[in-house]
């Protein structure tokens, strides 16, 4: 009991509203508890409830994804709650009842408990105070970060279809690593909370705690020393502490609020790492293959960087100590990587090889080197080196290495143990991806972020076995980033322009939000909308506008004939064409843009019939800021809603 009571502190910090309590109960009873029981049934307990629940949560999420896919494909989403209830009921049977108890308890010291409790409480408080407060919950804001609306569109889509369609281009397959969004969709189905509330306010909170727990478990597993887990949790939490007195658009990596896929993928990656260490190097049972395979699929479907990092870990360990089991694990991960790449992984288009491309988007690079080349453009080497700005490039590289010092600390772990080379292999791939890949959206950073927990575990291992001088070096490397955050905040003050997110390019007018809410309430989830709101701001004109408009697909949660196409593979592959970023490229579906534009500006019965027959359109969401909207539309389709410059017409079933 003395180890359980401290956990009331993060519960009080993170789950202080009725919606949060409801979501917390869902997470505990439908995700963490079933997953913990499954973990123990397939493998074993780690000897204590906290670590079991941490690792069990991602196992439970994998199991929930299976149920979500089956129930959604059958059209039984509203009955998804049956899935975890059946799981819990199965463990009430005599043969499985023993898994409710820990057969061989191995409690961790009370200091470990308080270390993780404090880290979790601070992480949650920083997230709520510094990041969630910055992103106002729709419809109360004036603008919303575009990635959040894009994720919101996917959550809505994943509550209605398996396999999912691209909400912005009806009929096209959703090519994105969407497993984190599917996890949210399952939560929406069971809790009956809105997708907006789940995404903006609830989903990330328990997963941040799980991230701390699995990273702490990895550190303890490799070092066999309890306090290294606390050190890993502290290294993840410390960079967030300035958020207790400041606001920011996002959490500090490797966890993320704006990228649920990063947080979810990182947890799956670390969990697979723990299981692989037990399976390959600690004589774990064969049943672990089941968990490794399941969680590797979850990781690959959550973030494209997960499987390369794991393949690097297993690959280098195999080079150090060649064993059939290690080779088999590497082959399995490669196969899973190929499978997910062909089915659910996306957003990788437009990537190329360019050494030190990450510097191009680092603060100060342009002023030091004179190079203004955008991400995803250029040759095999960063243009500043080609142009002769060597000194400026070296200065920038050193500053980046200093900022990412925590991801370098683990390289001190070199020793005659295959587990050490497993960790180094993960770190090597993380750094190779970070330094050699050039992605239009700077997503090469996620390679390093995904590998960071392995560096923290390795650094803890070094600290646990090192003399005092080396211990000091490790601690300095681990905590450079949080010190930098505090110093930067003290010098510059508020890191954001205001207390909440406000951005002119992402502005959403009150009539647009009210009309989107009306559409969500008065249309069926599967109904299709023709809209002209693909640009941000909405009154920008194509071609050349920022095509990240998600009013209908995001705020209303409905499929569209065409809306913001910037994050499609087709658009990202066109990065730099005509001197434009991928976000400003013309639509890969010009016929759809032309049809909607023509139907709104010069409507005829044949055009509206084509929208209805070819794309299944039921509703027209016409915003006169975005383009011409003919008054003749009212003669051809009933006007169901009008607010300001937005009119919604009904083409009928």
C-alpha positions in Angstrom: 0.0 0.0 0.0 2.9 2.4 0.8 4.0 2.0 -2.8 0.6 2.5 -4.3 -0.5 5.6 -2.4 2.1 7.9 -3.9 0.5 7.3 -7.3 -2.5 9.3 -6.2 -0.4 12.5 -6.8 -0.1 12.1 -10.6 -3.7 11.0 -10.7 -4.8 14.2 -9.0 -2.6 16.3 -11.3 -3.6 14.8 -14.6 -7.2 13.7 -14.1 -8.9 16.6 -12.4 -12.0 17.0 -14.6 -14.9 14.7 -15.1 -13.9 14.0 -18.7 -10.4 13.2 -17.5 -11.7 10.8 -14.8 -13.9 9.1 -17.3 -11.0 8.7 -19.7 -8.7 7.6 -16.9 -11.1 4.8 -16.0 -11.3 3.8 -19.6 -7.5 3.7 -19.9 -7.1 1.7 -16.7 -9.8 -0.9 -17.2 -9.8 -1.2 -21.0 -6.1 -0.8 -21.9 -3.7 -1.1 -19.0 -5.4 -3.9 -17.0 -6.2 -6.3 -19.9 -2.7 -5.7 -21.3 -1.1 -6.4 -18.0 -3.0 -9.7 -17.7 -2.1 -10.6 -21.3 1.6 -9.7 -20.6 1.7 -12.1 -17.6 -0.1 -14.8 -19.5 2.2 -14.8 -22.5 5.4 -14.0 -20.6 5.6 -13.2 -16.9 5.3 -10.4 -14.3 8.2 -8.0 -13.9 7.8 -8.4 -10.1 5.8 -5.3 -9.4 2.5 -3.8 -10.5 3.9 -0.4 -11.7 6.3 -1.8 -14.3 3.7 -4.4 -15.3 1.1 -1.7 -15.9 3.6 0.3 -17.9 4.6 -2.5 -20.3 1.1 -3.9 -20.1 -0.5 -0.6 -21.4 1.2 -0.9 -24.8 0.3 -4.6 -24.9 -3.3 -3.7 -24.1 -3.3 -1.0 -26.8 -2.1 -3.6 -29.3 -4.9 -5.9 -28.2 -7.4 -3.0 -28.4 -6.4 -2.3 -31.9 -7.3 -5.8 -32.9 -10.7 -5.4 -31.3 -11.2 -2.0 -32.8 -10.3 -3.3 -36.3 -12.8 -6.2 -36.0 -15.6 -4.2 -34.6 -15.2 -1.2 -36.9 -15.0 -3.4 -40.0 -18.2 -5.1 -38.9 -19.9 -1.8 -38.2 -20.2 -2.5 -34.5 -18.1 0.4 -33.1 -20.7 1.3 -30.5 -20.3 -2.2 -29.0 -16.4 -2.1 -28.8 -16.6 -2.0 -25.0 -17.4 -5.7 -25.1 -13.9 -6.4 -26.3 -12.0 -5.5 -23.0 -14.9 -6.9 -20.9 -14.5 -10.3 -22.6 -10.8 -10.1 -22.0 -11.3 -9.4 -18.3 -13.9 -12.1 -18.1 -11.6 -14.6 -19.6 -9.0 -14.0 -16.9 -11.7 -14.7 -14.3 -11.7 -18.3 -15.4 -9.8 -20.8 -13.1 -7.0 -21.5 -15.5 -6.1 -17.8 -15.9 -7.1 -16.4 -12.5 -3.6 -16.7 -11.2 -2.4 -13.8 -13.5 -4.3 -11.3 -11.3 -1.5 -11.9 -8.7 2.3 -11.6 -8.9 3.6 -15.1 -8.2 7.1 -13.9 -7.3 7.0 -10.3 -6.1 10.2 -8.3 -6.6 9.2 -4.8 -5.2 11.4 -1.9 -6.2 12.6 0.5 -3.5 10.3 3.2 -2.2 12.8 5.7 -3.6 12.2 4.4 -7.1 8.4 4.8 -6.6 8.8 8.4 -5.4 11.2 9.2 -8.2 8.8 8.0 -10.9 5.8 9.6 -9.1 7.5 13.0 -9.0 8.6 12.7 -12.7 5.1 11.7 -13.8 3.5 14.5 -11.8 5.8 17.1 -13.2 5.4 15.8 -16.7 1.6 15.9 -16.5 1.6 19.4 -14.9 4.0 20.8 -17.5 1.9 19.3 -20.3 -1.4 20.7 -19.0 0.0 24.1 -17.9 2.4 24.8 -20.7 1.1 23.0 -23.8 -2.5 22.1 -23.5 -3.4 25.6 -22.2 -1.6 27.0 -25.2 -3.8 25.0 -27.6 -7.4 26.2 -27.0 -10.0 23.5 -27.4 -12.3 24.0 -30.5 -14.6 25.8 -31.0 -13.2 28.3 -28.4 -10.1 29.2 -30.3 -9.4 31.6 -33.2 -6.8 29.4 -34.9 -5.6 25.8 -34.5 -2.3 24.2 -35.2 -2.7 22.5 -38.6 -1.3 19.2 -37.5 -3.9 18.9 -34.7 -6.7 19.4 -37.2 -5.1 16.8 -39.5 -4.9 14.3 -36.7 -8.5 15.2 -35.7 -9.7 14.3 -39.3 -8.0 10.9 -39.0 -9.5 10.1 -35.6 -13.0 10.8 -37.0 -12.2 8.7 -40.1 -11.0 5.8 -38.0 -14.2 5.7 -36.0 -16.1 4.8 -39.1 -14.0 2.6 -41.5 -11.4 -0.1 -41.7 -9.4 0.2 -43.9 -9.6 4.0 -43.6 -9.9 6.5 -46.5 -8.1 9.8 -46.8 -10.6 12.2 -45.3 -9.4 15.0 -47.5 -9.7 13.0 -50.7 -12.7 10.6 -50.5 -12.0 7.2 -52.1 -8.3 7.4 -51.7 -6.5 5.1 -49.2 -5.1 6.8 -46.1 -1.4 6.6 -46.5 -0.2 7.5 -43.0 1.1 5.8 -39.9 -2.3 6.1 -38.2 -2.2 3.5 -35.3 -2.0 6.2 -32.6 -5.1 7.8 -34.2 -6.8 4.4 -34.2 -6.1 4.1 -30.5 -7.9 7.4 -30.1 -10.8 6.2 -32.2 -11.2 3.2 -30.0 -11.3 5.5 -27.0 -13.9 7.7 -28.6 -16.0 4.6 -29.4 -15.9 3.3 -25.8 -16.0 6.6 -23.7 -18.4 8.4 -26.1 -16.2 11.5 -25.6 -15.7 13.7 -28.7 -12.7 13.2 -30.9 -11.8 16.8 -30.2 -11.7 16.3 -26.4 -9.8 13.1 -26.7 -7.1 14.5 -29.0 -6.7 18.0 -27.5 -7.1 17.2 -23.8 -6.9 13.5 -22.8 -5.1 11.0 -25.0 -1.5 12.0 -24.4 -1.7 12.2 -20.6 -1.7 8.5 -19.6 0.7 7.7 -22.5 3.2 10.2 -21.2 3.2 8.4 -17.9 3.6 5.1 -19.7 6.5 6.5 -21.7 8.3 7.3 -18.4 7.6 3.8 -17.1 8.8 1.9 -20.1 11.9 4.0 -20.4 12.6 3.5 -16.8 12.1 -0.3 -17.2 14.5 -0.4 -20.1 17.2 1.4 -18.1 16.7 -0.9 -15.1 16.6 -4.0 -17.4 20.0 -3.3 -19.0 21.8 -2.0 -15.9 20.1 -4.2 -13.3 20.2 -1.2 -11.1 16.9 0.4 -9.9 18.0 4.0 -9.8 19.0 4.1 -13.4 15.2 4.0 -14.2 14.7 7.1 -12.1 17.6 8.8 -13.9 16.0 8.0 -17.3 12.6 9.4 -16.1 14.3 12.5 -14.8 16.1 13.0 -18.1 12.8 12.9 -20.0 11.0 15.1 -17.5 13.6 17.8 -16.8 13.4 19.4 -20.3 9.7 20.0 -19.7 10.0 21.8 -16.4 10.1 25.3 -17.9 6.6 24.7 -19.1 5.4 25.1 -15.5 6.1 28.8 -15.9 5.9 29.3 -19.6 3.8 28.2 -22.6 5.0 26.4 -25.7 3.6 24.9 -28.9 4.9 21.4 -28.0 6.7 19.3 -25.5 10.4 18.8 -25.7 11.4 15.6 -27.5 11.5 12.7 -27.5 7.8 12.8 -26.4 5.4 15.0 -28.3 1.9 16.6 -28.0 1.7 17.6 -31.6 2.8 14.2 -32.9 0.8 11.5 -31.2 2.5 9.0 -33.5 5.9 9.9 -32.1 4.8 9.3 -28.5 2.9 6.1 -29.3 5.6 4.8 -31.6 8.4 5.5 -29.0 6.5 3.5 -26.3 6.1 0.6 -28.7 9.7 0.8 -29.7 11.1 0.8 -26.2 8.7 -2.1 -25.2 10.0 -4.2 -28.1 13.5 -3.3 -27.1 12.9 -4.6 -23.5 11.3 -7.8 -24.9 14.1 -8.4 -27.4 16.7 -8.1 -24.7 14.9 -10.7 -22.6 14.4 -13.0 -25.6 17.8 -12.7 -27.2 20.2 -12.2 -24.3 18.4 -13.2 -21.1 17.0 -16.7 -22.0 13.4 -15.5 -22.3 10.8 -18.0 -23.3 9.7 -18.6 -26.9 6.3 -17.1 -26.2 8.0 -13.7 -26.2 8.0 -13.9 -30.0 4.3 -13.3 -30.0 4.7 -10.0 -28.0 7.7 -8.9 -30.1 5.8 -9.4 -33.3 2.6 -7.7 -32.1 4.3 -4.7 -30.7 6.7 -4.4 -33.7 3.6 -4.1 -35.9 2.2 -1.5 -33.6 5.5 0.4 -33.7 5.8 0.2 -37.5 2.2 1.4 -37.9 2.8 4.3 -35.5 6.1 5.8 -36.8 8.3 4.9 -39.7 11.4 5.4 -37.6 10.6 2.6 -35.1 11.6 -0.4 -37.1 14.8 1.0 -38.6 16.0 1.8 -35.0 15.1 -1.8 -33.8 16.7 -3.4 -36.9 19.9 -1.4 -36.2 19.8 -2.6 -32.6 19.4 -6.3 -33.5 21.8 -6.0 -36.4 24.8 -4.6 -34.5 24.1 -7.1 -31.7 24.2 -9.9 -34.3 27.5 -8.6 -35.7 29.0 -8.7 -32.2 27.6 -12.1 -31.3 26.2 -14.1 -34.2 23.4 -16.4 -33.1 20.5 -17.9 -35.0 17.9 -16.3 -32.7 19.3 -12.9 -33.3 19.3 -13.3 -37.0 15.7 -14.6 -36.9 14.7 -11.5 -34.9 16.4 -9.2 -37.4 14.6 -11.0 -40.3 11.3 -10.7 -38.5 11.7 -7.0 -38.0 12.7 -6.4 -41.6 9.6 -8.4 -42.7 7.4 -6.3 -40.4 9.0 -3.1 -41.7 8.3 -4.1 -45.3 4.7 -5.0 -44.4 4.0 -1.7 -42.6 5.7 0.3 -45.3 3.4 -1.1 -47.9 0.2 -0.9 -45.9 0.0 1.8 -43.2 3.3 3.8 -43.1 3.2 7.1 -45.0 4.5 10.7 -45.1 7.9 9.6 -46.2 7.7 10.9 -49.8 10.0 13.7 -50.7 12.8 12.4 -48.6 16.3 12.3 -49.9 19.9 11.7 -48.7 21.7 14.9 -47.7 24.5 15.0 -45.1 23.7 17.5 -42.3 20.4 18.6 -43.9 19.0 18.9 -40.3 21.1 22.1 -39.9 19.1 23.9 -42.6 16.1 24.3 -40.3 18.2 25.0 -37.1 17.9 28.5 -35.6 20.8 30.7 -36.8 21.8 28.6 -39.7 20.9 31.1 -42.4 22.6 34.0 -40.7 25.8 32.0 -40.1 26.1 30.4 -43.5 24.1 32.6 -45.9 22.2 29.6 -47.1 18.4 29.7 -47.4 17.8 26.3 -49.0 14.6 24.8 -47.7 14.3 21.2 -46.3 14.0 18.5 -48.9 16.0 20.4 -51.5 19.7 20.2 -52.5 22.4 17.7 -53.2 24.1 15.0 -51.2 25.7 17.5 -48.8 24.2 20.5 -47.0 24.6 23.5 -49.4 26.5 25.6 -46.9 29.5 23.2 -47.2 29.3 23.3 -51.0 29.3 27.1 -51.0 32.3 27.3 -48.7 30.6 28.4 -45.4 32.6 25.7 -43.5 33.1 27.6 -40.3 29.4 28.5 -39.9 28.4 24.9 -40.7 30.8 23.6 -38.1 29.5 26.0 -35.5 25.9 24.9 -36.3 26.9 21.3 -36.1 28.5 21.7 -32.7 25.4 23.6 -31.4 23.1 20.8 -32.6 25.4 18.1 -30.9 25.3 20.1 -27.7 21.5 20.3 -27.7 21.2 16.6 -28.4 23.9 15.7 -25.9 21.5 13.3 -24.1 21.4 11.2 -27.3 25.2 11.1 -27.3 25.8 10.1 -23.7 24.9 6.4 -24.4 27.8 5.9 -26.7 30.0 5.6 -23.6 28.5 2.2 -22.9 31.0 0.3 -25.1 31.7 -3.1 -23.3 31.8 -6.8 -23.9 28.1 -7.5 -23.7 25.7 -8.0 -26.6 23.1 -5.9 -24.8 25.5 -2.9 -25.0 25.9 -3.3 -28.7 22.1 -3.7 -29.0 21.8 -0.2 -27.5 24.6 1.2 -29.6 23.0 -0.2 -32.8 19.7 1.7 -32.0 21.7 4.9 -31.3 23.7 4.6 -34.5 20.6 4.3 -36.7 19.0 7.2 -34.9 22.0 9.4 -35.6 22.5 8.2 -39.1 18.8 9.1 -39.9 19.1 12.4 -38.1 22.3 13.5 -40.0 21.8 12.0 -43.4 18.1 12.1 -44.3 16.5 15.3 -45.7 12.7 15.2 -45.3 10.5 18.1 -46.5 8.9 18.3 -43.1 12.2 17.8 -41.1 10.9 14.5 -39.9 14.4 13.1 -39.9 14.5 14.4 -36.3 12.2 11.5 -35.3 15.0 9.0 -35.9 17.0 10.5 -33.1 14.0 11.0 -30.9 13.1 7.4 -31.3 16.6 6.2 -30.3 16.9 8.6 -27.3 15.5 6.1 -24.7 18.2 3.6 -25.7 20.8 6.3 -25.1 19.3 7.2 -21.7 19.4 3.5 -20.8 23.0 3.1 -21.9 24.0 6.3 -20.1 22.4 5.0 -16.9 24.3 1.7 -17.3 27.5 3.6 -17.6 26.6 5.8 -14.6 25.8 2.7 -12.5 29.3 1.1 -13.2 31.5 4.2 -13.6 33.9 6.0 -11.4 32.9 9.4 -10.1 34.6 11.4 -13.0 32.8 9.5 -15.7 29.5 9.7 -13.7 29.8 13.5 -13.8 30.3 13.5 -17.5 27.2 11.4 -18.0 25.1 13.6 -15.8 26.3 16.7 -17.6 25.4 15.3 -21.0 22.0 14.1 -19.9 20.9 17.5 -18.4 22.4 20.0 -20.9 19.0 20.3 -22.7 16.9 21.2 -19.6 19.5 23.8 -18.5 19.4 25.3 -22.0 15.6 25.5 -21.8 15.7 27.4 -18.5 18.5 29.7 -19.6 16.8 30.5 -22.9 13.5 31.2 -21.1 15.2 33.5 -18.6 16.9 35.5 -21.3 14.1 35.7 -23.9 11.1 35.5 -21.7 8.0 33.8 -23.0 8.9 31.4 -25.8 5.6 32.1 -27.6 4.1 35.3 -28.8 1.1 35.0 -26.5 -0.6 32.8 -23.9 -2.6 30.8 -26.5 -2.0 29.7 -30.1 -2.9 32.5 -32.6 -1.7 32.3 -36.2 -3.0 34.4 -39.0 -2.4 31.7 -41.6 -4.3 29.2 -39.5 -7.2 31.6 -38.6 -10.6 30.0 -38.5 -13.5 32.5 -38.5 -16.4 32.1 -36.0 -19.0 31.4 -38.8 -16.7 28.7 -40.2 -16.5 27.0 -36.8 -20.2 27.3 -36.1 -21.1 25.9 -39.5 -18.6 23.0 -39.1 -20.3 22.2 -35.7 -23.7 22.4 -37.4 -22.6 20.0 -40.1 -21.1 17.6 -37.6 -24.4 17.5 -35.7 -26.7 17.3 -38.7 -24.9 14.8 -41.0 -24.1 11.2 -40.7 -20.5 10.1 -40.1 -20.2 8.5 -43.5 -21.6 11.3 -45.6 -19.4 13.2 -48.0 -19.0 16.9 -48.3 -17.9 19.1 -51.2 -16.1 22.2 -49.8 -13.8 24.9 -51.1 -11.8 25.3 -47.8 -8.6 23.6 -48.8 -6.5 26.8 -48.3 -5.1 28.4 -45.2 -6.0 31.1 -44.6 -9.3 30.3 -46.2 -9.3 33.5 -48.3 -6.0 32.6 -50.0 -6.3 31.7 -53.6 -4.9 28.7 -55.4 -2.5 27.9 -56.9 0.3 28.7 -54.4 -1.8 28.8 -51.2 -0.9 26.8 -48.1 -3.0 23.7 -48.7 -3.5 22.7 -45.1 -7.1 23.6 -44.7 -9.0 21.1 -42.6 -12.2 22.9 -41.5 -14.6 20.2 -42.8 -12.4 17.1 -42.5 -11.0 18.2 -39.2 -13.5 20.4 -37.2 -16.6 18.8 -38.7 -15.0 15.3 -39.0 -16.5 14.5 -42.4 -15.0 13.1 -45.6 -14.5 15.6 -48.4 -14.2 15.5 -52.2 -11.1 17.5 -51.8 -9.6 19.6 -49.0 -6.1 20.3 -47.7 -3.7 18.0 -49.7 -0.4 19.2 -48.3 0.3 16.1 -46.2 -0.3 13.6 -49.0 2.6 11.7 -50.4 1.9 13.2 -53.8 2.3 16.7 -52.5 5.4 16.0 -50.4 7.1 14.3 -53.3 6.8 17.6 -55.2 8.8 19.6 -52.6 10.8 22.3 -54.3 9.1 22.1 -57.7 8.6 25.6 -59.1 10.5 26.9 -56.0 7.6 26.1 -53.7 7.3 24.1 -50.5 5.2 20.9 -50.6 2.5 22.8 -48.7 2.1 25.2 -51.6 2.1 22.8 -54.5 -1.0 22.5 -56.8 -3.4 19.8 -56.0 -2.5 16.3 -57.1 -6.2 16.0 -57.9 -6.8 19.1 -60.1 -10.0 17.5 -61.6 -11.6 17.5 -58.1 -10.6 21.1 -57.5 -11.9 22.2 -60.8 -15.2 20.3 -60.3 -15.9 21.8 -56.9 -14.9 25.3 -58.0 -17.1 25.1 -61.0 -20.0 23.7 -59.1 -19.9 26.5 -56.6 -19.2 29.4 -59.0 -21.4 28.3 -61.9 -23.7 25.5 -60.7 -25.7 23.4 -63.0 -27.8 20.3 -62.3 -25.3 18.1 -64.2 -22.4 19.4 -62.1 -24.2 18.7 -58.9 -25.3 15.3 -60.1 -21.7 14.5 -61.0 -20.6 15.4 -57.4 -23.4 13.2 -56.1 -23.0 10.2 -58.4 -19.2 10.1 -58.7 -18.1 11.0 -55.2 -21.3 10.3 -53.1 -21.6 14.0 -52.1 -24.6 14.8 -49.8 -23.6 18.2 -48.5 -22.0 21.4 -50.0 -20.1 23.5 -47.5 -19.6 26.8 -49.4 -17.4 29.5 -47.9 -17.5 32.7 -50.0 -14.2 33.8 -48.6 -12.5 30.9 -50.4 -14.0 31.6 -53.8 -17.1 32.5 -55.7 -20.3 31.0 -54.4 -23.2 31.5 -56.8 -26.6 32.5 -55.4 -28.1 30.1 -58.0 -27.0 27.2 -55.8 -30.1 27.8 -53.6 -32.3 27.1 -56.7 -30.6 23.8 -57.3 -30.2 22.4 -53.7 -32.0 23.3 -50.5 -30.1 25.7 -48.2 -30.0 24.0 -44.8 -27.7 26.4 -42.9 -26.4 29.9 -43.3 -24.0 31.7 -41.0 -22.0 34.8 -42.1 -20.1 33.9 -45.3 -20.8 30.1 -45.0 -23.7 28.3 -46.5 -24.5 24.6 -46.4 -26.6 23.0 -49.0 -28.2 19.5 -49.1 -28.0 17.4 -52.3 -30.1 14.7 -50.7 -29.4 11.0 -50.4 
